[in-house]
Amino acid sequence: MIGIVVVSHSRALAEAAVELACEMVDERPPIALAAGAGDGFGTDAAAVAEAITAVDSPDGVLVLLDLGSAVLSAEMAQEFVPPDVAERVRLSPAPLVEGLVAAVVTAATGAPLDAVLEEAGRGLAAKQVHLGEAAAPSASGTPAPPAVPEVVAELPVDTPHGLHARPAARLVGLVRAADAAAAVTNLRTGRGPVDARSLSGLVTLAVRQGDRLRFEASGPGAESLAEAVRALAADSWGDRPPEPAAPAAPGSAAPADVALGPAVVRGGAVDLSGYRPGDPAEERRRSDAAVARALAELAALRRSAAGGPGPAGAVLEAHEALLADPELTGAVAADIAAGASAPTAWGDRLAALGGELEAMDDPYLRARAEDVRSVRQRVLAALAGPGVPDEAVPADGPPVVLVVRELDAATAATLDPQRVAGVVTVAGGDTGHGVLVARSRGIPVYHDAGPAAAAVAPGAVVGFDARARRFVVDPGEDTRRSLRELSAARAAEAERVLARAHEPGATADGHLVPVLANITTPADAGRAVASGAQGCGLLRTEVLFGHLDDAPSVEAQAAAFAGIAEAFAGRPVTVRTWDVGGDKPLPFLPAPTEANPFLGERGLRLMRRAPEVLLDQLTAICRVARDHPVHVMFPMVSTAEEVAWALERLDEAAAAAGGRPAGMRVGVMIEVPAAALAVRRVAQGLDFVSIGTNDLAQYTMAAERGNTAVSALADARHPAVLDLVARVCADVPEGTHVAVCGNLAGDPAAAVMLAGLGVEELSVVPTQVALVKARLRDVTLAGARDLARRALACGSADEVRALLAGAAGPAGTDRTGR
């Protein structure tokens, strides 16, 4: 196998480029770096010569370079090595990053030096084709497949990002190892055929999720190669995310929400007092190196178990995209050229962007300011150079409580649950990315602690009970003991409930209340089943496909729905159609700019402007519902007329297949007071309704839940909201099932109350399934109804909260009676 040398002015850039390229292969070729002269930037011919010697082999050495003096250093290095070694060295004019990716993939297949050199040289081909600047490469250095192929196959592409570099690299590896020639054509675009041994050629096909490929092969090994490629396609081209581990340990229930320990305080300003600005050229080099370091850190986090796949991985990808945004990087470069230092340029630009997002009416965009601040902190830390910008979590001693201004996803993904007992945030709500990531990893979070948290000194002992909203600094021994006892009690409770997690949801006297799960991804489905969920009561399709720039095809949606249905193994799965708008935009279905998006075109309202998008989704649901117990639910309805329109679209989608699938149940979300008050008309002819308590509380209390000034009013425990829930249960047409899939259902004490109000099914986050089931088992139906009656008689949400806390007892034991 050939060796590869990377010559770059920046060590960080070279390391990041190598890290990216090696993601594409299972076995990397020998690679050596000759990057960064001394302690700064530049190249050194002697270092290049050492690198060439280190990876030299009889197969040869390929040298990739960035610019300027790197070329001169590489040429001079050939004079420093023995003549026989110099004869085996080839310098590539390819762009460093794209060329290195192509070279590593091709070299890993055992290709000869000249083939690797040629493939590296075509590294820009995909970008050029996409921008219309060049034709697709002909792959002239490899034999073209015969005009009449011996084997032809059509292959589906179901990977979320299409046939991108990693799955394409796997195909290249199979073809180069076979005694056959092969070509690939994208049947959607007509691009191709290209030689299947060329990574660059494959990438120029621009294969997206849902496309189909024509694979042609000839030669002695054509049949076996085709079988191997079919198997690769069936395995999502080797790009399937790892299956989640089943939560079996006691700690896999929801976090206990109790923490006690010495404080580690983070989040202060990065210390740049030692930074000495250079001329614009030097500042630009420092800026590029800082971005490369930040991207390498984010990529490493995303590949870790904590960072991806899942919510953390998606957020970290967004951070990487922000750092690669040409509008942002171009503005920073212009500021530097005008005389600003790199820290000033990055700091000011990202601070301005964060401020713009904070000022947005849209709560989703306001919440994204947290991501911008996280990226700003990371880049400035990279510019500050080596050191520890934040207090480190000690490797030994008692677990600590991390105190931060706000918790970003990148930080949350790095926390060790064995060393961090909990996190306290000075500001920020409980639905930010970082909070969700931490809780998904079993780390309790106390959010929005305010000035009390801001004043905490490093090392001071702090404790909290997030469920009871209790935060203490320097607690006395009695308080510390009570927190420890509460934590132990909740841990024991978690162990107890997990032992019976797979029993049906029911009250002590046998009244069935199935407990299902709200999910977003196939990984969530695996966790839900392992947690004892009796099905999926809410599949959020706008999140499942929210990373796509283009609307997913019917085939892509059907494949995703079928995979989730298979994970639930015969348990029901309810697919909510596109719930877009308000705080949930989609790249391929942008909502109109509105003064108050929560009162505008959301959910089904927006679908009436884009019915073709809804029809595709309903077609996919109908396909899967013929083989699995898959149901459909329409969000954000206000009137019976809207429901009638949605049912017409469903029948239109099902008509081509002979009508609605047998057994497919149809329902709507009850999120608007008008729908709750008129549920007898709105739900006429439906199989079920599912109450979304988050939005129902928001609209009932006229308080946007994303607006921190009034979000406390949007409490689903308010008696006015509970009264609407009770009215839905009482007024719904006979035979129509009532479920709740909002956050309120995940509060075990509130779940008992909902059962008492007449709710027949609950759908909660997977980590709450076992706890909700356990609380239902601790009360009779009569006890649940009594609790509901007392809740309706309360005067405020706080009174209801106190009632439920008293019913649950101080450590989670029920007091409602059997």
N, C-alpha and C positions, 0 to 999 in steps of 0.2 A: 504494500500500500504506500502511496506517495506521502511525503510530508508537506506541511503547509506552514508558511511563516507569514505573520501579520506585522507589517511595518506601519506605525502610526505616530503622529506627533503627541497623541494623548493616550496615556496608559488606560485611563478609564474608558475611553471610547473603544480601544482595542479589546479590552476585557468584555465589554458589553456586546460588541459585535460577535465575538467568539461564543459567548454564552447563548446568544440568539441562534447562531448557526447550528450549534450542537444540540439544540432542542429538536432539530429535525431528524436526528439519527439515533439509533440505539448504540452503535459502536462508532466512536469518532476516530478520524485519522489522527496521526501525530501532528500536533499544532504547537508552535512556539511563538512567543511575542517578542518583538523588538520595538518597544514603544516608550516614549517619554524619556528624554535625555536628562540624566541626573535627577534632581528633585522637581524639575519643571516639565516644560514641553520641548519637543524637538526630536530628532532622530540621530542615531550614532551608527556609523558604518561597522565599527567593531562589534557592537551589540547585534547587528543584523547578521554578521558572519558567525557569531556564536550560535544564534538561533538556527541558521541554516545547518550548521554542523550537528546540532542537537537532534534534528528531525531527518537528517539525511538517510536515504535508503537507496538501494539499487534501482528502485522505481522512479526516483527523482524527487525534486522539491519545487513546489509552486510558491512564489512570493507575491502577496497582495499588498498594495500600498495605498496611502491616502493621497497626499499631494506634495508638490514642491520638493523640498529637500529629501523627502522620503525616497523619491526616485533616485536622486543622486547617491544617497547612502546605500541603497540596495545595489546599484551598479558598482560602487566602490567595494562593497562587501565581497563581490565575486572575485575581486583581485586578492582578497585576504585568505580565501579558502583554497585548498589544494586544487590543481587543475582538473583532476578527474571528478571532483565534487562540483566544481563550477560548470562542467559540461552538463550536469544533470539538473541545473537550476534554470527555471523559467520565470521571468518577471511578467506579471499580468497587468495590462492596462485597465482591467475591469474596475468599476466602482467598488469601493471597499466592502460595504455591507452587503449589497446584492450579489456581488461577485463571490464573497466569502460563503454565503449561504449556498449558492449553486455549487461551488467547489467542494465544500464539505460533504454535501449530499452525494455528489458524483464520485468523489474519492472513496467514500465509505462503501461503495459497491465494488471497489477494486478496479475501477477504470484506469486506463493508462494516463500518463501525465498529459499528453497532447489532448486527449478527450476532456480531461478536467480543465485544462487551460481554455479550450474552446467554450465549454459550458459556462465557465466563469465570465468569459467575455460577452456572453449573451444575458448577463444578469439584469440588464435594464430593459430587456425585450418586453416583459409584461407591462411595465410602466409606460413604455413608448407606444405599445399597441393601444392601451387603455386611453392614452391622451391623443391618439390619432397621429402620432409622429413617425410611425414606422410600421412596416408590415410584420406579421408574425415571422419568427426565425425559421429557417428551413432545416436547421439541424444538419448542415451539410457534412459534418464530420462523422456522422453515423449512418450506416446503411439504411435506406428507406425500405419500408415494408413493400412486398410485392403488390402489384396492381390487383391481383385476385387473392384475397386472404383465404386461408384455410379454415379459420374459426372466426365467427362474428358473434358478439354478445352486446346486449343493451344493459347498461348498468345504472341503477339509480344513485343519486348523491343526496344523502339525508343529513350530512353534517351541518351544524348551524352556520358555519362560515364557508360552506362550499368546499371545493377541492383546493384549499389553500396550501401553503408550502409544506406543512407537516404531512398531511395525507398524500399529497403529490409525491413527496420524497419516499413514502412507503411503496407507492406504485413503481417509481423509478427503480427502487431496490429489487423488486420482484422481476421486472423486465430485464434488467442488466444481468441478473443471475441466471436467466433462462437461455436455452439454446433456441431462440426464436426472435423474430422481428415483430414489432407491434406498433400500432398507431391508434390515436384517440381523436374523436370528433365530438364537439358539444352539439347535440341535436337541437337544443333550443336556439342557439345563435347561428349555427352552421359553421362556426369556426373550426378549422382543422381540415384534414387530419394533421396531427403533429406526431413526431417520433416520441413514443412513450418512454424512451431512455433519456429524454431531455427535460429536466425540471423546469427550465425556463420556457420551453415550448408548452408544457402542460399548464403553467400559470397563465400564459397568454390566452388560454381558452376561456378565461373569466367564468369558471363554473360556479354557480350559486346553489344554495340549498334548493332541492326540488328539481334540478336539471337532470337529464338523462344523457349518458355517454354512449357512443358507439365505439366498441373496442374490437380491433381487428388484429389477428396474429397469424403468422405463417412460420413454418420451419419445423424441425423435428420435435421441438418442445412446445409447440403451439397449444396442444390440448391441455397439457398439465399446467402451462402458464395461465390459460383461460380459467381453469378451475381455481387456481390460487387467487387470481384477480377477482373472480366472483365471490370467493370467501372473504376477501378483503372488503369488498363493497358491502356484503351482508353484515360485516362487523363495523359498519359506519366508517369504513376506510381507516380503521385503527384509531379513530379520533373520538371514540365514545368515552365520556367521563367515567372515572372509577366508581364502582358501586359503593354506596355509603355503608359503613359498618352498622349493623343492627344495634340499637341501644339496649344493652342488656344489664349494665351495671346500675346500681342504685342512683348514681350521679347522673344518669341519662334522662331523668325527669327534669322539669323546669328548674332553673336555679332557685336556691332557697331564698334569695333576696335578702340575706343577712350576711354582714361582713364585719370584721373587727381586726385591727392591726395598725402597725406604724405607718404613717403616711409617706409616700413618695410623691413629691410634687413636681409636676411637669407642665410644659406649655408656655414657659416664659419666652421672651424674645431671644432670638439667636444672637449670641455675642459676636459681633463683627468689629469690635473695637481694635482688633489687631490686623484688620484687613487694610492693605495698602494698594490703592488703585494704580493700574498701569496705563499705558496708552491704549487707544481704542482697539488696536489689533490684539494686544495682550488681554484686554477685558473680554473680547469676543472669544478668544481661546479658552479663557476661564469659564465663560458662560457655557460654551459647548461641552466642556469637560464636566461641569456640574450637572447639566442635563443628562449626559451619558451616565453619570454615576447614579442619578435619581432614577433613570429608566432601568438600570441594572438592578437596583434595590427593589423596585416595584415588580420587575419580572421575577426575581427570586422569591418575593413574598407570594406572588400569584401561583407559582409552582408548588409552594409548600402546602402541606395538608391544611393549614389554617386559612390560606389565602384563596384557595380555589379547588374545584369549582364550587359554586354557591354564591351567597350574597357578597362575601368579601372579594372573591375573584372578579365579579362583575364591576364592583366599585373600583378596584385597583386597575382594571382595564380602562375605566373612565379617566383615572388619574394619568395613565400613560397617554391616552388620547389628548388630554389637555396639554401635556408637555410637547406633543407633536403638532399641535394646532398651528398651521402656518401663519394665521393672522396674528396670533399671540407672539410666536417666535420672531416674526417679521417686525412687529412693533418693538420688541426688546432689542433686536439687532439695530434698528433705526435709532433708538435711544442711546445705545452704546456708541454708535458712529457719531452721534451728536455730542459726545463727551461724558455721558453718564457712566458710572461704574456699573459692573454687572449686578451687584446686590441692589443698587438703587433702581436699575431698570426692571429687574425681576420683581423686586419688592413693590414698587409703585404700580406696575401693570397688574399684578395679581391682586393687590389690595383694591385697586379700582374695579376690577372685575367682580371681586367678592362684594364690594359695596353696591354695585349695580344689581347683583342678584338679591342681596338683602332687601333692596328697595322694591322688588317685584311684587305685583299683586298675587301672582301665582305661587302658592305655598310650596309646590314641588321645586320651583326654581329657587325660592328663598332657601330651601333646605340644601340646595347644591352649593351654596356659599361655603358650607363646611368643607366640601371637597376642595374648593379653591384655596381655602386657608391651609389645608393639609399639604397641598402641593407647594404652596409658597414657603411653608416651614421647611419642607424637605429640600427645596432648591437652595434656600439661604444657608441651611446647614451644610450642604455640599460645598457651597462657596466659602464658608467659614474655614473649611479644611479639617484635618484630623482633630479629634477631641471628642468630648462627651457633652453635647449641647444640653442634654436633659439629665436629670438625676437617674442613675441606672437602678434597676430592680436588683437587689442583692441576691447572690446565688445561694446563700444559706440564711439561717435564722427564721423567724416566724414569717408566714405569708403577709404581704403588705397590702395596703389599700392605696391604689393609684388615684391621685387628685389631679384633674386636668380642667382646663377651661371648657373644652368640649372634646368628645371622643371621636376621632376620625377612624375610618375603617382600616386604614393601613396600620395604625397603632394597635387597634383591637386584634388584628390578625396576628400580631407578634407576641401577644401576652401569653404567658405560661399559666394555665389555670392552677398549677401546683404552687406557683410562687405569688400569684396575685389573687388575694381573697375577694376583692371587689374593686369597683371603680366609682368615683364620685365626680360628677361634672359640675362646674360652676354654672354653666348655661347650657341651653339646648334641651329639646324635648326628649320623649322616650321612643320616638320613631326614626331618629337619625340612623344613618348607615352604621356608624360605629357602635351605637348601642345595640342594634339588632345583631351585629356580628358577634359582639361580646357575649350577649345572652345565648346566642346559638351555640357558643362554646362552653356554656355552663358557668360564666362569670357574672355574678350579680352586679347591677348598676343602679346607683341612686342618681337620678338626673336633676338638673336645674336646682342645685343646692344654694346658689346665690352667694351673698357676701360671706356667709359663715364658712363656706368652702374656700373662697378666695383668700381668707385670712389664715388658713391652716399652715402651720410651720412644718418644714420637713422633719420627719421623725416623731411628730406628735401622734398620739394614739387616737384614731377615729373609729367610729362604728356606725352602722345604720341598719334599719329594717325598711327596705324599700316598699314592702306591701303596706306598712302602716305609715309611710312617709315620715320616718323618724331618723334624724341625723344628729350625732353627738360628737363633740370634740373633747378630748381629755376626760372621758367618762370615769366615774368613781368605780370602785371595785364591785359594788352591788350591780351597777348597770352593765359592767363588763360580763359579770357572771350571768345575768339575765339574757344578754345577747348570745353568749355561748350556749346556754340551755335552749334558747329558741332555735338556734341553728341546728343543734343536735336533734331537737324534736322534729324539725322539718325534714332533716335527713332521714330520720327513722320513718317519718310519714311517707317519704318518697320510696323508701325500700319496701314498705308495707304495700303501697298501692301498685308498685311495679310487679309485685308477685302475682297480682290478679288483673293485670292490665288487659289480658285477652278475653276476659269474661264480658258478656253483653252489658251494655249500659242499662241500668234498671234501678228503681228504688228498692228499699228494704222489703216492701210487700209485693214485689214482682211487677210493678208497672214499668213497662219497657220505655226507655228514652235512649235510642241509639246515639252514640257519640262518634262522629265522623271527623275528618281532618280538612282544614283549609291548606291547599298546597299551591306551589308555583312551578316546581320543576320535577323531573323524574326522580332526582335524588330525594326530594321531599316525600315522594310516594313511598320509596323504600323505608324511610324513617317513620312515616305514618303507620304503615303496616306493622313494623316492628314494635311500635308503641301501643298497638292494640286498637287502632282506628277501625271502625266498622264500615269504612268506605271513605269517599271523598265528597264532602258537601259543597266544596267550592274550589274549582280549578281556575286560577286567574290567568286567562289566556293573554291578556295585554302585557303581563310580566314575562310569561313563558317565551313570547316572541318579541319582546320589547327591544332586544339588541339588534334587530334586523333593520337595515336601511330600506329594504323593499318588502312589500307585503308577502308573507309566506304563501306558497302555492297550496292548492287543495291537498296534493300528495304529501307535502311536508307537514301540514297540520294533521292529516290523518295518521301519519307515521308517529308523530309525537303523542297524539291521543291514544293510539293503540298501545304504545309502549307503557304509558301510565296505567291504562286499563289492565294490561297484563300484570303489572306490578301489584295491583290490588286483587288479582286472582279471583275474579267473580264477585267481588264486592262492588256496590254501585259507585259510579263516578259522575258527578254533576259538573258539566262544563259551562262556565259563565261566558257568554259571548262578549265581544270586545267592549270593555268598560273604559272608554277613552275620554279624556277631557278633564277639566278641573286640575287635579294634582297628578294626572297620569297621561302625559303626552306620548305619542308614538311617532317615531321618525317618518314612517311611511303614511301616516294619517294625521297630519298636523291639525289641531283644533284652531278655530278662528281666534284672533286676538279679541278678548272681551274684557270689559271693565270688571265684571265679577264672574269668572269662569265657573264657579260652583253653581251659579244660577243660570248657566247658559247651555251650550250644546254638549251635554255629557251623555255617555252611555248610548242607549237606544236612540236618543235624539240626534246624535251625530251620525249614527248609522243610516238615518233617513236621507242624509246628504251623500252617503257613499254606500248604497245598497249592495253594490257588487262585492265589496269587501265582506259584508255580512253573509252574502249568499255563498261565497267560497267557504267560509267557516262552517256554515250550517251544512253544506254538502259534505265536508270532512267529518262532521259529527255524525251525520246520518250513515256514512259508510262504516264507521267504527261501531255504531250502535247496532248494526246487524249481527255482530259477533260478540259484543260485550254489553254489559248493563250500563250503558252510557246515556245520560240524560242531559237536557239543555235548559239553561236558565237565562232570561233576558234581564239586564240591569237597568236601573234608573227609569222606571215607568211611572207615569203620573195619572194616566187615563186609560179607560177601557179601549178607546180607539187606538192608542199606541200598541196595546197588546194585540188587537186584531190585525194591525199592520204586520207585527212581528210574526204572527202565526201564518199569515199569507206568505211571507218570505220563507218560512220553514217548509210549508207545503210545496212552494216553488222549487226549493232545493231538493226535496225528497221525491218530486214527481218523476224525475228521470229514472229513479230506481224502484218505481212502483209504489210509492207512498211512504208514509212514516214507518220506520222500523217497528216491528211488534215489540212491545214492552218499553219503548222509550218514553219516559215521563217528561212533561214539559211544565216549566214554572217560571215565575218572575221574582225579582227582588222587590221587597217592600222597604223603600228607603225614604220615601217622600210622604209627609203627613196626608196629602190628598189621597194617595193610594191606600194608606192605612185606613182612613175614614170611609173610603168607598170600596173596600176590599171585596164586598159581596159582588159588585159589578166588575171590578178589575180582574178578579180571579175566576170569573165564570168560565167553566169549561177547562180549567187548568188542573193539573195533578197536584201541584204544591205551590206554596209561596215560601220564600226564605227572607227573614227580616234582617236587614243590614243595620245593626244598632249604631254603628259609627256615624253613618250619614243621617239616619233617622234622628239621632240626637242633635246633629249639626243643624238640620233644617227645622226641627221643632223649636230649638232654643235660639235660632237666628244668630248662631255663633260659629264662625268658620273654625274648624278644628285645627287648621294650620296656622292660625293667627294667635300668637302667644298672649296678646292683650285680652282675648276673650275666650281662648280655647278651654279654660276651666269650666265655662258655662256649658260646653258641649259634652255633658256627662250623661251617658246612657242610663245612669241610675236615678236620674231625676224622675219624680213621680209622674210628670206629664208624659215622658217617653214611655214609662212602664204602663201607663194607662192606654197608650196607643197599641202597645204589644198585646195587652189584655183584650182590647177591642178587636184586633185582627183575629185572635184565637176564637173569640166569641162569634164574630160575624162572617168568617170565611165560609164559602159555600160548602154544603155537606159533601164529604168525601175528599175535600182538598186538604192536603197535609200541611202543617205549619212547622217551619224550622227557623232557627236563628244561626247565622254564620258570622255575626259581628264579634268584636272583642269581648263584649259582655259575657258571651257564652263560655269564654275561657277562664273566667273567674269562678272557681268551684262553688263558692257560696251563692253567687249570682246565678249559676246554672241551676241550683236547687230552686231558687225563686222563679226562674223562667219556666221550669217544669210545673211549678205551682200555678203559674199564670195560664197554663194550657199549651205550652210549646211541646211539640211531639218529637223533635229531633234537634241535636246540637252539633255544630261543626266548629272546631277549635284548632289552634296551632298544634302540631304533632306532640310537642313536649307537654301539653296540658291534658292530653287524652286520658291518661291513667289517673291523674288527680281529679278530674271531673267525674269520671266513673266512680271513683272511691267515695266522693262526697255524696253522690246520688245514692249509693248503697247504704249510707249512714242515716237516711231519713225515709219515712214513709211518705206516700203521696199526700196523706192528710197533713203531715207535718210541713211538706213543701207548700201546700195550699195555704196553710196558716201563715207561713213566712211571707208569701206573696200578698196576702190580705193586709198584713201589717205594713209591708213596704208601700202599698198603694195609699195607705193612710198617712204616710210621712209627709212632711212639708217641704223637704228639700233633698237634694242629692246627698248632702252630708249626713242627714238623718238616716237615709237608706244605707249609706256606707257604714255608719255606726251600727245599724241593725244587723247588717250582714256580718260585720266583724264580730259582734257579740254572739251571733248564731254559730259562727265558726269556732269560737273559743280562742284563747290567747296563742295557742301553738298549732292551730289547725284542726282541733277536734270539734266535732259537730255538737250543737246544743239544741237542735230543732226537735229532737226526740224521734222515737220509732213509732 
